[in-house]
Amino acid sequence: MSNAKNAVLQALSELFGDKDPTAVDRWVAADYTQHSALAADGPEALRALVAGLGEDFRYEGARVIADGDLVALHGTYHGFGPVPLVGFDVFHVDADGKLAEHWDALTPKVENTLSGRSQTDGPAAVADPDSTEANRALVTAFAEKVLVGADYSVLTDYISTETYHQHNTDAADGLDGFGAAAAKWAEQGKNLVYKKVHKVIAEGDFVLTQSEGEFGVAVAYYDLFRIADGKIVEHWDVIAPVPTELPHGNGLF
Protein backbone atom coordinates (compact mmCIF):
# COMPACT_ATOMS: atom_id res chain seq x y z
CA MET A 1 0.00 0.00 0.00
CA SER A 2 1.29 3.46 -0.89
CA ASN A 3 2.44 5.84 1.85
CA ALA A 4 -0.15 8.37 0.70
CA LYS A 5 -2.94 5.80 0.90
CA ASN A 6 -1.77 4.74 4.37
CA ALA A 7 -1.70 8.35 5.57
CA VAL A 8 -5.21 9.11 4.32
CA LEU A 9 -6.75 5.93 5.72
CA GLN A 10 -5.13 6.47 9.13
CA ALA A 11 -6.10 10.14 9.18
CA LEU A 12 -9.72 9.41 8.30
CA SER A 13 -9.90 6.57 10.81
CA GLU A 14 -8.91 8.99 13.58
CA LEU A 15 -10.91 11.97 12.29
CA PHE A 16 -14.16 10.29 11.23
CA GLY A 17 -13.92 6.91 12.97
CA ASP A 18 -12.68 8.03 16.40
CA LYS A 19 -14.14 11.55 15.87
CA ASP A 20 -10.94 12.90 17.35
CA PRO A 21 -10.36 16.61 16.62
CA THR A 22 -6.73 16.34 17.80
CA ALA A 23 -6.03 14.12 14.77
CA VAL A 24 -5.95 17.38 12.80
CA ASP A 25 -2.65 18.21 14.54
CA ARG A 26 -1.12 14.89 13.50
CA TRP A 27 -2.43 14.51 9.96
CA VAL A 28 -3.42 17.86 8.45
CA ALA A 29 -1.03 20.41 6.93
CA ALA A 30 -1.04 23.96 8.30
CA ASP A 31 -1.91 25.29 4.81
CA TYR A 32 -4.73 22.76 4.24
CA THR A 33 -6.72 23.88 1.20
CA GLN A 34 -10.41 23.02 1.13
CA HIS A 35 -12.55 22.72 -2.03
CA SER A 36 -15.60 21.07 -0.42
CA ALA A 37 -18.90 22.95 -0.32
CA LEU A 38 -19.35 21.76 3.27
CA ALA A 39 -16.37 23.29 5.06
CA ALA A 40 -14.36 26.49 5.23
CA ASP A 41 -10.65 26.61 4.41
CA GLY A 42 -7.86 25.49 6.70
CA PRO A 43 -7.25 22.93 9.44
CA GLU A 44 -9.30 24.74 12.09
CA ALA A 45 -12.49 24.45 10.04
CA LEU A 46 -11.86 20.70 9.72
CA ARG A 47 -11.27 20.50 13.47
CA ALA A 48 -14.63 22.22 14.08
CA LEU A 49 -16.36 19.85 11.63
CA VAL A 50 -14.96 16.76 13.39
CA ALA A 51 -15.79 18.19 16.84
CA GLY A 52 -19.38 18.68 15.73
CA LEU A 53 -20.01 15.16 14.43
CA GLY A 54 -23.00 13.50 16.06
CA GLU A 55 -23.28 10.15 17.81
CA ASP A 56 -24.84 8.52 14.77
CA PHE A 57 -22.18 9.71 12.32
CA ARG A 58 -20.14 7.01 10.60
CA TYR A 59 -18.29 6.61 7.32
CA GLU A 60 -18.66 3.35 5.38
CA GLY A 61 -15.80 3.02 2.90
CA ALA A 62 -16.26 1.18 -0.38
CA ARG A 63 -12.98 1.61 -2.29
CA VAL A 64 -9.72 3.56 -2.23
CA ILE A 65 -7.34 4.28 -5.09
CA ALA A 66 -3.97 5.99 -4.85
CA ASP A 67 -2.13 7.69 -7.69
CA GLY A 68 1.12 9.30 -6.61
CA ASP A 69 0.26 11.98 -4.04
CA LEU A 70 -3.49 11.83 -4.79
CA VAL A 71 -5.81 9.44 -2.94
CA ALA A 72 -9.46 8.99 -3.89
CA LEU A 73 -12.10 7.41 -1.65
CA HIS A 74 -15.59 6.20 -2.52
CA GLY A 75 -18.04 5.54 0.28
CA THR A 76 -21.14 6.50 2.24
CA TYR A 77 -21.53 9.05 5.02
CA HIS A 78 -24.20 8.18 7.57
CA GLY A 79 -25.48 10.81 10.00
CA PHE A 80 -24.37 13.91 8.08
CA GLY A 81 -28.00 14.66 7.25
CA PRO A 82 -31.45 13.04 7.16
CA VAL A 83 -30.38 10.52 4.50
CA PRO A 84 -27.03 8.80 3.93
CA LEU A 85 -24.76 10.55 1.41
CA VAL A 86 -22.69 8.70 -1.18
CA GLY A 87 -19.49 10.53 -1.91
CA PHE A 88 -16.13 10.72 -3.56
CA ASP A 89 -13.29 12.39 -1.65
CA VAL A 90 -9.92 13.25 -3.15
CA PHE A 91 -6.95 14.19 -0.98
CA HIS A 92 -3.56 15.56 -1.96
CA VAL A 93 -0.90 14.32 0.46
CA ASP A 94 2.21 16.48 0.84
CA ALA A 95 5.85 15.37 1.13
CA ASP A 96 5.50 15.18 4.92
CA GLY A 97 2.62 12.70 4.68
CA LYS A 98 0.06 15.33 5.71
CA LEU A 99 -3.33 15.97 4.12
CA ALA A 100 -2.78 19.20 2.20
CA GLU A 101 -5.81 19.58 -0.08
CA HIS A 102 -9.32 18.10 -0.36
CA TRP A 103 -12.03 17.89 -3.01
CA ASP A 104 -15.35 16.06 -2.78
CA ALA A 105 -18.83 15.51 -4.20
CA LEU A 106 -21.80 14.05 -2.33
CA THR A 107 -25.24 12.87 -3.40
CA PRO A 108 -28.15 11.31 -1.48
CA LYS A 109 -28.23 7.52 -1.29
CA VAL A 110 -31.00 6.04 -3.45
CA GLU A 111 -32.62 2.78 -2.34
CA ASN A 112 -34.17 1.73 -5.66
CA THR A 113 -31.94 2.06 -8.70
CA LEU A 114 -32.78 1.16 -12.28
CA SER A 115 -29.98 -1.42 -12.56
CA GLY A 116 -30.69 -2.97 -9.14
CA ARG A 117 -27.08 -2.19 -8.19
CA SER A 118 -26.34 0.17 -5.34
CA GLN A 119 -24.25 3.33 -5.74
CA THR A 120 -21.27 1.68 -4.05
CA ASP A 121 -21.48 -2.12 -4.42
CA GLY A 122 -19.34 -4.23 -6.78
CA PRO A 123 -15.62 -5.06 -6.84
CA ALA A 124 -13.69 -3.04 -4.26
CA ALA A 125 -10.07 -4.23 -4.26
CA VAL A 126 -7.68 -2.77 -6.81
CA ALA A 127 -6.59 -5.45 -9.29
CA ASP A 128 -4.25 -5.64 -12.28
CA PRO A 129 -1.66 -3.08 -11.07
CA ASP A 130 0.42 -3.43 -14.24
CA SER A 131 -2.44 -2.00 -16.32
CA THR A 132 -2.56 1.39 -14.57
CA GLU A 133 -1.05 3.49 -17.36
CA ALA A 134 -2.92 1.73 -20.17
CA ASN A 135 -6.18 2.19 -18.29
CA ARG A 136 -5.38 5.85 -17.56
CA ALA A 137 -4.78 6.40 -21.29
CA LEU A 138 -8.03 4.61 -22.22
CA VAL A 139 -10.18 6.67 -19.85
CA THR A 140 -8.39 9.93 -20.72
CA ALA A 141 -9.15 9.36 -24.41
CA PHE A 142 -12.74 8.36 -23.56
CA ALA A 143 -13.20 11.51 -21.50
CA GLU A 144 -11.81 13.73 -24.27
CA LYS A 145 -13.68 12.15 -27.19
CA VAL A 146 -16.96 10.96 -25.66
CA LEU A 147 -17.56 12.99 -22.50
CA VAL A 148 -16.18 16.38 -23.56
CA GLY A 149 -16.30 15.80 -27.33
CA ALA A 150 -19.79 14.22 -27.18
CA ASP A 151 -18.89 11.79 -29.98
CA TYR A 152 -21.05 8.81 -29.04
CA SER A 153 -20.24 7.01 -32.30
CA VAL A 154 -16.96 5.80 -30.75
CA LEU A 155 -18.54 4.59 -27.48
CA THR A 156 -17.81 0.93 -28.22
CA ASP A 157 -14.10 1.71 -28.68
CA TYR A 158 -14.02 2.31 -24.92
CA ILE A 159 -17.00 0.58 -23.29
CA SER A 160 -17.50 -3.17 -23.48
CA THR A 161 -20.51 -4.27 -25.52
CA GLU A 162 -20.76 -7.44 -23.42
CA THR A 163 -20.47 -6.21 -19.84
CA TYR A 164 -21.28 -2.75 -18.56
CA HIS A 165 -22.36 -2.78 -14.92
CA GLN A 166 -24.06 0.51 -14.11
CA HIS A 167 -24.30 2.12 -10.68
CA ASN A 168 -25.78 5.45 -11.80
CA THR A 169 -29.20 5.37 -10.16
CA ASP A 170 -31.16 6.33 -13.31
CA ALA A 171 -29.53 3.99 -15.83
CA ALA A 172 -29.89 0.26 -16.43
CA ASP A 173 -26.94 -2.01 -17.17
CA GLY A 174 -25.35 -2.08 -20.61
CA LEU A 175 -24.85 0.49 -23.35
CA ASP A 176 -28.58 0.35 -24.12
CA GLY A 177 -29.33 1.29 -20.54
CA PHE A 178 -27.01 4.29 -20.76
CA GLY A 179 -28.54 5.35 -24.09
CA ALA A 180 -32.09 5.15 -22.73
CA ALA A 181 -31.12 7.16 -19.64
CA ALA A 182 -29.39 9.85 -21.74
CA ALA A 183 -32.51 10.17 -23.92
CA LYS A 184 -34.73 10.48 -20.82
CA TRP A 185 -32.45 13.12 -19.30
CA ALA A 186 -32.47 15.11 -22.55
CA GLU A 187 -36.28 15.14 -22.47
CA GLN A 188 -36.05 16.64 -18.98
CA GLY A 189 -33.70 19.35 -20.26
CA LYS A 190 -30.69 17.69 -18.64
CA ASN A 191 -28.14 17.01 -21.35
CA LEU A 192 -24.85 15.47 -20.21
CA VAL A 193 -22.43 18.31 -20.91
CA TYR A 194 -18.81 17.87 -19.87
CA LYS A 195 -16.78 21.05 -20.26
CA LYS A 196 -13.46 20.19 -18.66
CA VAL A 197 -11.81 17.16 -17.08
CA HIS A 198 -9.79 18.35 -14.09
CA LYS A 199 -8.32 15.11 -12.76
CA VAL A 200 -7.72 11.55 -13.90
CA ILE A 201 -6.73 9.32 -10.96
CA ALA A 202 -5.72 5.77 -11.80
CA GLU A 203 -4.65 2.66 -9.93
CA GLY A 204 -4.82 -0.78 -11.49
CA ASP A 205 -8.24 -1.49 -12.97
CA PHE A 206 -9.86 1.65 -11.47
CA VAL A 207 -9.80 5.14 -12.99
CA LEU A 208 -11.62 8.16 -11.50
CA THR A 209 -12.31 11.34 -13.44
CA GLN A 210 -13.25 14.65 -11.85
CA SER A 211 -14.94 16.97 -14.33
CA GLU A 212 -17.06 20.09 -14.51
CA GLY A 213 -19.99 20.65 -16.78
CA GLU A 214 -23.73 20.99 -16.90
CA PHE A 215 -26.63 18.66 -16.20
CA GLY A 216 -29.53 21.09 -16.34
CA VAL A 217 -27.46 23.20 -13.93
CA ALA A 218 -23.71 23.61 -13.36
CA VAL A 219 -22.38 20.36 -11.82
CA ALA A 220 -19.30 18.50 -10.70
CA TYR A 221 -19.05 15.04 -12.25
CA TYR A 222 -17.10 12.31 -10.48
CA ASP A 223 -17.00 9.15 -12.64
CA LEU A 224 -15.28 5.97 -11.49
CA PHE A 225 -14.60 3.34 -14.14
CA ARG A 226 -13.42 -0.25 -13.83
CA ILE A 227 -11.54 -1.62 -16.82
CA ALA A 228 -11.09 -5.24 -17.87
CA ASP A 229 -9.34 -6.48 -21.02
CA GLY A 230 -8.92 -2.96 -22.35
CA LYS A 231 -12.58 -1.91 -22.07
CA ILE A 232 -14.70 -0.13 -19.47
CA VAL A 233 -16.93 -2.72 -17.79
CA GLU A 234 -18.32 -0.87 -14.75
CA HIS A 235 -19.27 2.67 -13.77
CA TRP A 236 -20.05 4.50 -10.52
CA ASP A 237 -20.69 8.21 -10.27
CA VAL A 238 -21.73 11.25 -8.28
CA ILE A 239 -23.24 14.27 -10.03
CA ALA A 240 -23.33 17.21 -7.61
CA PRO A 241 -24.69 20.71 -8.33
CA VAL A 242 -22.15 23.52 -8.04
CA PRO A 243 -23.39 25.85 -5.27
CA THR A 244 -23.65 29.56 -6.00
CA GLU A 245 -21.53 30.31 -2.95
CA LEU A 246 -18.74 28.36 -1.26
CA PRO A 247 -17.44 28.82 2.31
CA HIS A 248 -13.97 29.58 0.87
CA GLY A 249 -12.44 31.13 -2.23
CA ASN A 250 -10.78 28.02 -3.63
CA GLY A 251 -13.48 26.82 -6.03
CA LEU A 252 -14.86 23.26 -6.23
CA PHE A 253 -12.08 22.09 -8.57
C-alpha positions as CSV (number, residue, x, y, z in Angstrom):
1,M,0.0,0.0,0.0
2,S,1.3,3.5,-0.9
3,N,2.4,5.8,1.9
4,A,-0.2,8.4,0.7
5,K,-2.9,5.8,0.9
6,N,-1.8,4.7,4.4
7,A,-1.7,8.3,5.6
8,V,-5.2,9.1,4.3
9,L,-6.7,5.9,5.7
10,Q,-5.1,6.5,9.1
11,A,-6.1,10.1,9.2
12,L,-9.7,9.4,8.3
13,S,-9.9,6.6,10.8
14,E,-8.9,9.0,13.6
15,L,-10.9,12.0,12.3
16,F,-14.2,10.3,11.2
17,G,-13.9,6.9,13.0
18,D,-12.7,8.0,16.4
19,K,-14.1,11.5,15.9
20,D,-10.9,12.9,17.4
21,P,-10.4,16.6,16.6
22,T,-6.7,16.3,17.8
23,A,-6.0,14.1,14.8
24,V,-6.0,17.4,12.8
25,D,-2.7,18.2,14.5
26,R,-1.1,14.9,13.5
27,W,-2.4,14.5,10.0
28,V,-3.4,17.9,8.4
29,A,-1.0,20.4,6.9
30,A,-1.0,24.0,8.3
31,D,-1.9,25.3,4.8
32,Y,-4.7,22.8,4.2
33,T,-6.7,23.9,1.2
34,Q,-10.4,23.0,1.1
35,H,-12.5,22.7,-2.0
36,S,-15.6,21.1,-0.4
37,A,-18.9,22.9,-0.3
38,L,-19.3,21.8,3.3
39,A,-16.4,23.3,5.1
40,A,-14.4,26.5,5.2
41,D,-10.6,26.6,4.4
42,G,-7.9,25.5,6.7
43,P,-7.3,22.9,9.4
44,E,-9.3,24.7,12.1
45,A,-12.5,24.4,10.0
46,L,-11.9,20.7,9.7
47,R,-11.3,20.5,13.5
48,A,-14.6,22.2,14.1
49,L,-16.4,19.8,11.6
50,V,-15.0,16.8,13.4
51,A,-15.8,18.2,16.8
52,G,-19.4,18.7,15.7
53,L,-20.0,15.2,14.4
54,G,-23.0,13.5,16.1
55,E,-23.3,10.2,17.8
56,D,-24.8,8.5,14.8
57,F,-22.2,9.7,12.3
58,R,-20.1,7.0,10.6
59,Y,-18.3,6.6,7.3
60,E,-18.7,3.3,5.4
61,G,-15.8,3.0,2.9
62,A,-16.3,1.2,-0.4
63,R,-13.0,1.6,-2.3
64,V,-9.7,3.6,-2.2
65,I,-7.3,4.3,-5.1
66,A,-4.0,6.0,-4.9
67,D,-2.1,7.7,-7.7
68,G,1.1,9.3,-6.6
69,D,0.3,12.0,-4.0
70,L,-3.5,11.8,-4.8
71,V,-5.8,9.4,-2.9
72,A,-9.5,9.0,-3.9
73,L,-12.1,7.4,-1.7
74,H,-15.6,6.2,-2.5
75,G,-18.0,5.5,0.3
76,T,-21.1,6.5,2.2
77,Y,-21.5,9.1,5.0
78,H,-24.2,8.2,7.6
79,G,-25.5,10.8,10.0
80,F,-24.4,13.9,8.1
81,G,-28.0,14.7,7.2
82,P,-31.4,13.0,7.2
83,V,-30.4,10.5,4.5
84,P,-27.0,8.8,3.9
85,L,-24.8,10.6,1.4
86,V,-22.7,8.7,-1.2
87,G,-19.5,10.5,-1.9
88,F,-16.1,10.7,-3.6
89,D,-13.3,12.4,-1.7
90,V,-9.9,13.2,-3.1
91,F,-6.9,14.2,-1.0
92,H,-3.6,15.6,-2.0
93,V,-0.9,14.3,0.5
94,D,2.2,16.5,0.8
95,A,5.8,15.4,1.1
96,D,5.5,15.2,4.9
97,G,2.6,12.7,4.7
98,K,0.1,15.3,5.7
99,L,-3.3,16.0,4.1
100,A,-2.8,19.2,2.2
101,E,-5.8,19.6,-0.1
102,H,-9.3,18.1,-0.4
103,W,-12.0,17.9,-3.0
104,D,-15.4,16.1,-2.8
105,A,-18.8,15.5,-4.2
106,L,-21.8,14.1,-2.3
107,T,-25.2,12.9,-3.4
108,P,-28.1,11.3,-1.5
109,K,-28.2,7.5,-1.3
110,V,-31.0,6.0,-3.4
111,E,-32.6,2.8,-2.3
112,N,-34.2,1.7,-5.7
113,T,-31.9,2.1,-8.7
114,L,-32.8,1.2,-12.3
115,S,-30.0,-1.4,-12.6
116,G,-30.7,-3.0,-9.1
117,R,-27.1,-2.2,-8.2
118,S,-26.3,0.2,-5.3
119,Q,-24.3,3.3,-5.7
120,T,-21.3,1.7,-4.1
121,D,-21.5,-2.1,-4.4
122,G,-19.3,-4.2,-6.8
123,P,-15.6,-5.1,-6.8
124,A,-13.7,-3.0,-4.3
125,A,-10.1,-4.2,-4.3
126,V,-7.7,-2.8,-6.8
127,A,-6.6,-5.5,-9.3
128,D,-4.3,-5.6,-12.3
129,P,-1.7,-3.1,-11.1
130,D,0.4,-3.4,-14.2
131,S,-2.4,-2.0,-16.3
132,T,-2.6,1.4,-14.6
133,E,-1.0,3.5,-17.4
134,A,-2.9,1.7,-20.2
135,N,-6.2,2.2,-18.3
136,R,-5.4,5.9,-17.6
137,A,-4.8,6.4,-21.3
138,L,-8.0,4.6,-22.2
139,V,-10.2,6.7,-19.8
140,T,-8.4,9.9,-20.7
141,A,-9.2,9.4,-24.4
142,F,-12.7,8.4,-23.6
143,A,-13.2,11.5,-21.5
144,E,-11.8,13.7,-24.3
145,K,-13.7,12.2,-27.2
146,V,-17.0,11.0,-25.7
147,L,-17.6,13.0,-22.5
148,V,-16.2,16.4,-23.6
149,G,-16.3,15.8,-27.3
150,A,-19.8,14.2,-27.2
151,D,-18.9,11.8,-30.0
152,Y,-21.0,8.8,-29.0
153,S,-20.2,7.0,-32.3
154,V,-17.0,5.8,-30.8
155,L,-18.5,4.6,-27.5
156,T,-17.8,0.9,-28.2
157,D,-14.1,1.7,-28.7
158,Y,-14.0,2.3,-24.9
159,I,-17.0,0.6,-23.3
160,S,-17.5,-3.2,-23.5
161,T,-20.5,-4.3,-25.5
162,E,-20.8,-7.4,-23.4
163,T,-20.5,-6.2,-19.8
164,Y,-21.3,-2.7,-18.6
165,H,-22.4,-2.8,-14.9
166,Q,-24.1,0.5,-14.1
167,H,-24.3,2.1,-10.7
168,N,-25.8,5.4,-11.8
169,T,-29.2,5.4,-10.2
170,D,-31.2,6.3,-13.3
171,A,-29.5,4.0,-15.8
172,A,-29.9,0.3,-16.4
173,D,-26.9,-2.0,-17.2
174,G,-25.3,-2.1,-20.6
175,L,-24.9,0.5,-23.4
176,D,-28.6,0.3,-24.1
177,G,-29.3,1.3,-20.5
178,F,-27.0,4.3,-20.8
179,G,-28.5,5.3,-24.1
180,A,-32.1,5.2,-22.7
181,A,-31.1,7.2,-19.6
182,A,-29.4,9.9,-21.7
183,A,-32.5,10.2,-23.9
184,K,-34.7,10.5,-20.8
185,W,-32.4,13.1,-19.3
186,A,-32.5,15.1,-22.5
187,E,-36.3,15.1,-22.5
188,Q,-36.0,16.6,-19.0
189,G,-33.7,19.3,-20.3
190,K,-30.7,17.7,-18.6
191,N,-28.1,17.0,-21.3
192,L,-24.8,15.5,-20.2
193,V,-22.4,18.3,-20.9
194,Y,-18.8,17.9,-19.9
195,K,-16.8,21.0,-20.3
196,K,-13.5,20.2,-18.7
197,V,-11.8,17.2,-17.1
198,H,-9.8,18.3,-14.1
199,K,-8.3,15.1,-12.8
200,V,-7.7,11.6,-13.9
201,I,-6.7,9.3,-11.0
202,A,-5.7,5.8,-11.8
203,E,-4.6,2.7,-9.9
204,G,-4.8,-0.8,-11.5
205,D,-8.2,-1.5,-13.0
206,F,-9.9,1.7,-11.5
207,V,-9.8,5.1,-13.0
208,L,-11.6,8.2,-11.5
209,T,-12.3,11.3,-13.4
210,Q,-13.2,14.7,-11.8
211,S,-14.9,17.0,-14.3
212,E,-17.1,20.1,-14.5
213,G,-20.0,20.6,-16.8
214,E,-23.7,21.0,-16.9
215,F,-26.6,18.7,-16.2
216,G,-29.5,21.1,-16.3
217,V,-27.5,23.2,-13.9
218,A,-23.7,23.6,-13.4
219,V,-22.4,20.4,-11.8
220,A,-19.3,18.5,-10.7
221,Y,-19.0,15.0,-12.3
222,Y,-17.1,12.3,-10.5
223,D,-17.0,9.2,-12.6
224,L,-15.3,6.0,-11.5
225,F,-14.6,3.3,-14.1
226,R,-13.4,-0.2,-13.8
227,I,-11.5,-1.6,-16.8
228,A,-11.1,-5.2,-17.9
229,D,-9.3,-6.5,-21.0
230,G,-8.9,-3.0,-22.4
231,K,-12.6,-1.9,-22.1
232,I,-14.7,-0.1,-19.5
233,V,-16.9,-2.7,-17.8
234,E,-18.3,-0.9,-14.7
235,H,-19.3,2.7,-13.8
236,W,-20.0,4.5,-10.5
237,D,-20.7,8.2,-10.3
238,V,-21.7,11.3,-8.3
239,I,-23.2,14.3,-10.0
240,A,-23.3,17.2,-7.6
241,P,-24.7,20.7,-8.3
242,V,-22.1,23.5,-8.0
243,P,-23.4,25.8,-5.3
244,T,-23.7,29.6,-6.0
245,E,-21.5,30.3,-2.9
246,L,-18.7,28.4,-1.3
247,P,-17.4,28.8,2.3
248,H,-14.0,29.6,0.9
249,G,-12.4,31.1,-2.2
250,N,-10.8,28.0,-3.6
251,G,-13.5,26.8,-6.0
252,L,-14.9,23.3,-6.2
253,F,-12.1,22.1,-8.6
